[in-house]
Amino acid sequence: MPQAVLTVVPGKQYDMLDAAYLAKVLKDEGRIFDWRLAISPRGISVILKSTTSSSDRLEIAKEFKDLGYNVIEVP
């Protein structure tokens, strides 16, 4: 069961292709539950696993921020 959602939106980096690619990699590695396009705000929703720790959540958010995106956390 998902725990929380990180909404990744454009920041310094406006093109969302790199964010989608990172989300795919994180899912393939089993670090997130799933991801999908977010309609409002424009971006992607990264759905965390129920077992995602606070430190893992921060690390995942940091990976997107390091690519130039903004991250909004939704409990």
N, C-alpha and C positions, 0 to 999 in steps of 0.2 A: 504494500500500500504506500503511495507517495506521501512524503512528509511535508514538503514545501515546494514552492516554485520560484525560480529565479527568472525574472523577465530581463532579457538582454536586448538593449535598444541602441541605436546609433549614438556614438559619442564623437570622439576625434575621427574614428573610423565610421564612415556612413554606410558602406557596402556591407551587407549582412552575410555574404558568402563565407567569409572566414569564420564567423560565429557559428554558422550552420555546420561547417566542416568540423570545428572543434566539438560541437555538441554530438555529432555522429561518432567521433573518436571516443568521447567520454562514454557514450552508450555502449559502443563496441567493447570498451575496456571494463564495462560493468560498474562504472563509477556513478552513473545516473540511471534513473528509471526509464526516462524517455525524453523526447523533446518534440516541439511542434511550432508552427508559425503562430505568432501572436498578432491578432488583428489590431487591437488597440491597447497600448501604443504599438506602433509598427516595430516588429522585432521578432524574437523567438522566445518561447517559454521552455525553460529547462526544468524538468520535473525530477526532483531529487527522490532518492529511495528513503524508506522509513528508517533505515539503519545509518543514514548519512549523519556523521557527527558534526558538531558546530565547527570544528577546525577544518574538516573536509569541505563543508559548505563554503567557508571563507576561502579556501584554496581554489575551489572551482570558480567562485566569483572573481578571484584575482586573475585566473587564467584568461577570462574574458576581458577584464579591465586592462591587462597587459597588452591585449590586441587592439585597445583603443575604444572599447565599448563601455557603455554605462550599464549597471546592473541594479535592478529593483527587486527586492525580496518580498515575496508574498507568502505569508504563513498559511 
